[in-house]
């Protein structure tokens, strides 16, 4: 039974989509009854149209790959895909009913609009419920897949932590493969052998997927590892190498007939800068007005909780490497770095105040940064600003680290909504920041803001 869990879940999802799209048509018909008073045919006359509508939606979902198994799609990504698929599916169903049911029964425009909107809402709701069921089943081992991680270095350990923190993905790490380390296990996960042992390990542990977490490996080494799996039915994923930092996509241009490879472009320039600034001003003013009562309450609580100022300002590096004073609610004891110097905040940091632990967990300490946004020192969305002392260290070690300063620093960012905040990999944050800079769009900013709001309640790296 457990072996067939993925197939059963997929069949269940198709049934849910069929039911929800049919219900949307049914409710659309009855909403039309409430708004139009002329003689309308009974619903029985629309049965065939409802079937056409449901079937075209399902077929469109197949073309949109919404029935391909995806382990970790975000809810917003799902909504975008569902909205597009439902819109196309509804248009196709209207075209089909117009051809095959012409002069048989009317299909008013208002009813089309109701059906379209309700199909989106109900199928999205159905898929959320399905995702909740699937996550709980996978967390209990139903549909579980065995994973082999090649490379037990920093990146390999990060992959392991991601999988362990999200049991709902349905992955179970069988172990690591590494030729260099002489330890037997890492974080409770065994090192099963070297690269030469991969074919045997795949068979012994019934591996479904292999992740090559060796960004420093040469192409020859990666091809050698992939070649070890040529006889096994195993999915292979490769962690991106340093070249992936260069840009999200490579395009070919020419210079007087000479082909050139474009590996870096800047998406945020020209009128887009003005548009982004306008959103920042409106968003920061709106945020300060709406949140001002709560901010005043937090300020009072900070004064009662511990001695010291309400606000904490710290020098950070922003656009073009210029330094500015970033505002936060104080969450630590005064002179917290007097003995330690400039250090990162860690989990269970004893420098935090009692209230500080709470406001850092839910990112309440970041609210005063709306003032920085209003002053033009920061943006609502962008790479998170670092302290100059850390910037000097990172730019010596990480390729293109300073390129993240081509845009304003943000209150939130693409790296943060993907779990890379707190004491996490700077290399990975840099990759996400550069991807954001080179792929900016207003829709992406809104998506990041929405994901930030959703993530506030369950961010494990907020400390």
C-alpha positions in Angstrom: 0.0 0.0 0.0 2.8 2.4 1.0 4.6 1.7 -2.3 1.6 2.9 -4.3 1.1 6.1 -2.2 2.3 8.5 -4.9 -0.1 7.0 -7.5 -3.0 7.1 -5.1 -2.3 10.6 -4.1 -2.1 11.7 -7.7 -5.4 10.0 -8.5 -7.0 11.6 -5.4 -5.8 15.0 -6.6 -7.3 14.5 -10.0 -10.6 13.6 -8.4 -10.5 16.7 -6.1 -9.8 18.9 -9.2 -12.7 17.3 -11.1 -15.1 17.8 -8.1 -14.0 21.4 -7.4 -14.2 22.5 -11.0 -17.7 20.9 -11.3 -18.8 22.6 -8.1 -17.5 25.9 -9.4 -19.7 25.5 -12.5 -22.7 24.6 -10.3 -22.2 27.6 -8.0 -21.6 29.9 -11.0 -24.9 28.9 -12.4 -26.7 29.6 -9.1 -25.0 32.9 -8.7 -26.3 33.8 -12.1 -29.8 33.0 -10.9 -29.4 35.6 -8.1 -28.4 38.4 -10.5 -30.6 37.8 -13.6 -34.4 37.7 -13.5 -35.3 36.5 -17.0 -36.3 32.9 -17.7 -33.3 30.7 -17.3 -33.2 27.0 -18.2 -32.9 24.5 -15.4 -29.4 23.2 -14.4 -30.1 19.9 -16.0 -29.6 21.6 -19.4 -26.1 22.5 -18.4 -24.8 19.1 -17.4 -22.9 18.5 -20.6 -21.3 22.0 -20.3 -20.2 21.3 -16.8 -18.5 18.0 -17.9 -16.8 19.8 -20.7 -15.6 22.6 -18.3 -14.2 20.1 -15.8 -12.5 17.9 -18.4 -10.8 20.9 -20.1 -9.6 22.2 -16.8 -8.1 18.8 -15.9 -6.4 18.5 -19.4 -5.0 22.0 -19.0 -3.6 21.1 -15.6 -1.8 18.2 -17.2 -0.2 20.6 -19.8 0.8 22.9 -17.0 2.5 20.0 -15.3 0.3 20.4 -12.2 0.1 16.6 -11.9 3.9 16.1 -11.9 5.1 15.2 -8.4 6.8 18.2 -6.8 8.2 17.9 -3.4 8.5 21.5 -2.3 6.5 24.0 -4.3 5.5 27.1 -2.4 1.8 28.0 -2.0 2.3 31.2 -4.0 4.0 29.3 -6.9 1.0 26.9 -6.9 -1.5 29.8 -6.9 0.3 31.4 -9.9 0.3 28.2 -11.9 -3.4 27.3 -10.9 -4.6 30.8 -11.9 -2.9 30.6 -15.3 -4.2 27.0 -16.0 -7.7 27.8 -14.8 -7.8 30.9 -17.1 -6.7 28.9 -20.1 -8.9 26.0 -19.3 -12.0 28.2 -18.9 -11.3 29.9 -22.3 -10.9 26.5 -24.0 -14.1 25.2 -22.4 -16.0 28.2 -23.6 -14.7 27.7 -27.1 -15.6 24.0 -27.1 -19.2 24.6 -25.7 -19.7 27.4 -28.3 -18.8 24.9 -31.1 -20.7 21.8 -29.9 -23.7 23.4 -28.1 -24.4 26.3 -30.3 -28.1 27.3 -30.2 -28.8 24.6 -27.7 -28.4 26.5 -24.5 -27.1 29.9 -23.5 -23.8 30.5 -21.7 -24.0 34.1 -20.4 -20.8 36.1 -19.9 -21.6 36.7 -16.3 -21.9 33.0 -15.6 -18.5 32.5 -17.4 -16.9 35.1 -15.1 -18.4 33.4 -12.0 -17.3 30.0 -13.1 -13.8 31.2 -13.9 -13.3 32.8 -10.5 -14.9 30.0 -8.5 -12.9 27.4 -10.3 -9.6 29.2 -9.3 -10.7 29.6 -5.7 -12.1 26.1 -5.2 -9.3 24.2 -7.0 -6.8 26.2 -5.0 -8.6 25.3 -1.8 -8.8 21.7 -2.8 -5.1 21.5 -3.6 -4.2 23.1 -0.2 -6.2 20.4 1.5 -4.5 17.8 -0.6 -1.1 19.2 0.1 -1.8 19.1 3.9 -2.8 15.4 3.6 0.2 14.6 1.4 2.6 16.3 3.8 1.3 14.5 6.8 1.4 11.1 5.0 5.0 11.7 3.8 6.1 12.8 7.3 4.9 9.4 8.5 6.9 7.6 5.9 4.1 7.1 3.2 5.6 7.6 -0.2 9.1 8.1 1.3 12.1 8.2 -1.0 15.6 7.3 -0.1 18.2 10.0 -0.8 22.0 9.6 -1.2 24.1 12.8 -0.7 27.4 12.9 -2.5 29.7 15.2 -0.6 29.8 15.6 3.1 31.2 19.1 3.2 29.4 22.3 4.2 27.0 22.1 1.3 26.2 18.5 1.9 25.4 19.1 5.5 23.2 22.1 4.6 21.2 19.8 2.3 20.9 17.3 5.1 19.6 19.9 7.5 17.0 21.1 4.9 15.7 17.6 4.5 15.6 16.9 8.3 13.8 20.2 9.0 11.1 19.4 6.4 10.0 15.8 7.0 6.8 16.6 5.0 8.9 16.4 1.8 9.0 12.6 2.3 12.7 12.3 1.9 14.9 10.0 4.0 18.7 10.4 3.8 20.3 7.0 3.6 23.7 8.4 4.0 26.6 10.4 2.6 29.2 9.4 -0.1 32.6 11.0 0.5 36.2 10.0 -0.4 38.0 12.5 1.8 36.5 12.4 5.3 37.7 9.7 7.7 34.7 10.0 10.1 31.9 7.4 10.2 28.9 9.7 10.5 27.8 13.4 10.4 24.9 14.7 12.4 23.7 11.1 13.0 23.8 10.2 9.3 26.4 7.6 8.2 29.1 8.0 5.6 28.5 4.9 3.6 31.6 4.9 1.4 33.4 6.6 -1.5 32.4 7.4 -5.0 33.4 3.9 -6.3 30.8 2.4 -4.0 27.8 4.3 -5.5 26.4 1.5 -7.7 26.4 -0.9 -4.7 25.0 1.6 -2.3 22.1 2.5 -4.7 21.2 -1.2 -4.9 21.6 -2.0 -1.2 19.7 1.0 0.1 17.2 1.2 -2.8 18.1 4.8 -3.5 15.5 6.8 -5.4 17.4 10.1 -5.8 21.0 11.2 -5.5 22.1 14.8 -4.8 25.6 15.8 -5.8 26.5 18.5 -3.2 30.0 19.3 -4.4 29.9 22.8 -5.9 33.7 22.8 -6.1 33.9 19.6 -8.2 35.1 19.8 -11.7 32.9 18.8 -14.7 35.0 15.6 -15.1 34.4 14.6 -11.5 30.6 15.2 -11.8 30.4 13.2 -15.0 32.3 10.4 -13.3 29.8 10.3 -10.5 26.8 10.4 -12.9 28.4 7.6 -14.9 28.3 5.4 -11.8 24.5 5.5 -12.0 24.1 4.6 -15.6 22.5 1.2 -14.9 20.3 2.4 -12.0 16.9 4.1 -12.2 17.8 6.9 -9.9 17.1 10.7 -10.2 20.2 12.8 -10.1 20.3 16.4 -8.9 23.5 18.5 -8.9 24.0 21.5 -6.6 25.0 24.5 -8.8 28.7 25.3 -9.1 30.2 28.8 -8.9 29.2 29.5 -12.6 25.5 29.5 -11.4 26.4 32.6 -9.3 27.1 34.5 -12.5 23.5 34.7 -13.7 20.2 32.9 -13.8 20.4 32.5 -17.6 22.9 32.8 -20.3 22.0 34.6 -23.5 24.0 35.1 -26.8 24.4 38.5 -28.3 26.8 39.7 -31.0 29.2 42.6 -31.6 29.5 43.3 -35.3 29.0 39.6 -36.1 31.2 38.4 -33.2 29.2 36.2 -30.9 29.3 37.2 -27.2 28.0 35.2 -24.2 26.0 37.4 -21.8 26.5 36.0 -18.2 25.4 39.1 -16.3 22.6 41.6 -16.8 21.0 44.1 -14.5 17.2 44.0 -14.4 16.6 46.9 -12.1 17.4 50.1 -14.0 15.7 52.9 -15.9 12.0 53.5 -15.2 12.0 50.3 -13.0 14.0 52.1 -10.4 11.4 54.8 -10.2 8.6 52.2 -10.0 10.4 50.3 -7.2 11.0 53.6 -5.3 7.3 54.5 -5.6 6.3 51.1 -4.2 8.8 51.6 -1.3 7.5 55.0 -0.4 3.8 53.9 -0.5 4.6 50.6 1.3 6.7 52.2 4.1 4.2 55.0 4.7 1.3 52.5 4.8 3.3 50.2 7.1 4.2 53.0 9.5 0.6 54.2 9.8 -0.9 50.7 10.2 1.7 49.4 12.6 2.3 52.5 14.6 0.0 51.5 17.6 1.8 48.1 17.8 5.2 49.8 17.5 4.3 52.1 20.4 3.3 49.1 22.5 6.6 47.4 21.7 8.5 50.5 22.7 6.8 50.7 26.0 7.4 47.0 26.7 11.1 47.4 25.9 11.4 50.2 28.5 9.7 48.0 31.1 11.6 44.9 30.2 15.2 46.2 30.6 17.4 49.2 30.9 18.6 51.0 27.8 17.2 52.8 24.8 14.1 51.6 22.8 15.8 51.7 19.5 19.1 50.3 18.4 21.0 51.7 15.4 23.9 49.8 13.7 26.1 50.7 10.8 25.4 48.7 7.7 26.5 48.7 4.1 24.0 49.4 1.4 23.8 50.6 -2.2 27.2 51.1 -3.9 28.9 50.2 -0.6 27.7 53.3 1.2 27.2 53.0 4.9 24.0 54.0 6.8 22.6 53.6 10.2 20.0 50.8 10.2 17.2 51.1 12.9 15.8 48.2 14.9 14.0 47.8 18.2 16.6 46.9 20.8 16.5 43.2 21.5 19.8 42.7 23.4 21.3 44.1 26.6 23.2 47.4 26.3 26.8 46.9 25.2 26.1 43.3 24.3 29.3 43.2 22.1 31.6 44.8 24.7 33.3 41.5 25.5 32.8 39.5 22.3 33.2 42.1 19.6 31.4 41.9 16.3 29.8 38.5 16.2 26.7 36.9 14.6 23.6 36.2 16.6 23.3 32.5 17.4 20.4 30.3 18.5 19.9 30.6 22.3 22.1 33.7 22.4 22.4 34.7 26.0 22.8 38.4 25.1 19.1 38.7 24.3 16.6 40.2 26.7 13.5 38.3 27.6 11.3 40.5 25.3 14.1 40.5 22.7 13.9 36.7 22.3 10.2 37.1 21.4 10.5 40.1 19.0 13.4 38.6 17.2 11.6 35.3 16.7 8.7 37.1 14.9 10.9 39.8 13.3 9.1 42.5 15.2 12.5 44.1 15.9 12.8 44.9 12.1 9.7 47.2 12.0 11.6 50.5 12.5 13.4 49.8 9.2 10.3 51.2 7.5 11.9 54.6 8.4 15.1 53.6 6.6 13.0 52.7 3.6 11.1 56.0 3.7 14.4 57.9 3.9 15.7 56.0 0.8 18.5 54.2 2.6 16.8 50.8 2.2 14.1 49.1 0.0 11.2 46.9 1.1 12.8 44.0 -0.8 16.5 43.5 -1.5 19.7 41.9 -0.2 19.9 42.1 3.5 22.6 44.6 4.6 25.6 43.4 6.5 28.0 45.2 8.8 31.1 46.7 7.2 33.4 44.4 9.2 31.7 41.3 7.8 31.5 42.7 4.3 35.3 43.2 4.3 35.7 39.5 5.3 33.1 38.1 2.8 34.3 40.0 -0.2 37.7 38.4 0.1 36.2 34.9 0.1 33.1 34.9 -2.0 33.1 35.6 -5.8 31.0 38.7 -6.8 30.0 39.3 -3.2 30.1 43.1 -3.7 27.7 42.8 -6.6 24.9 42.4 -4.2 25.5 46.1 -3.3 24.4 47.2 -6.8 20.9 47.5 -5.4 19.5 48.9 -2.1 19.5 46.7 0.9 16.1 45.3 1.8 13.9 44.8 4.9 13.3 41.3 3.4 14.8 39.5 0.5 14.7 36.4 -1.8 17.4 34.6 0.4 15.4 35.3 3.6 12.1 33.9 2.3 14.0 30.8 1.2 15.2 30.1 4.7 18.7 31.7 4.4 18.7 34.0 7.4 20.5 34.0 10.7 23.6 31.8 11.0 23.3 30.2 7.5 25.6 29.9 4.5 26.8 33.3 3.2 27.7 31.7 -0.1 24.1 30.5 -0.6 22.7 33.9 0.4 24.9 35.5 -2.2 23.6 33.2 -4.9 20.0 34.1 -4.0 20.8 37.8 -3.8 22.4 37.9 -7.2 19.6 35.9 -8.7 17.1 38.4 -7.3 19.1 41.4 -8.7 19.4 39.9 -12.2 15.7 38.7 -12.3 13.9 41.6 -10.6 10.3 42.3 -11.3 7.5 44.0 -9.4 5.6 40.7 -9.3 8.7 39.1 -7.7 8.8 41.8 -5.0 5.1 41.3 -4.1 5.7 37.6 -4.1 8.6 38.0 -1.6 6.6 40.3 0.6 3.7 37.8 0.7 6.0 34.9 1.5 7.7 37.0 4.2 4.3 37.6 5.9 3.5 33.8 5.7 6.9 32.8 6.9 6.9 35.0 10.0 5.1 32.4 12.1 7.3 29.4 11.2 10.8 30.7 10.5 13.2 28.5 12.3 16.2 30.7 11.5 14.8 33.8 13.2 16.8 34.3 16.4 
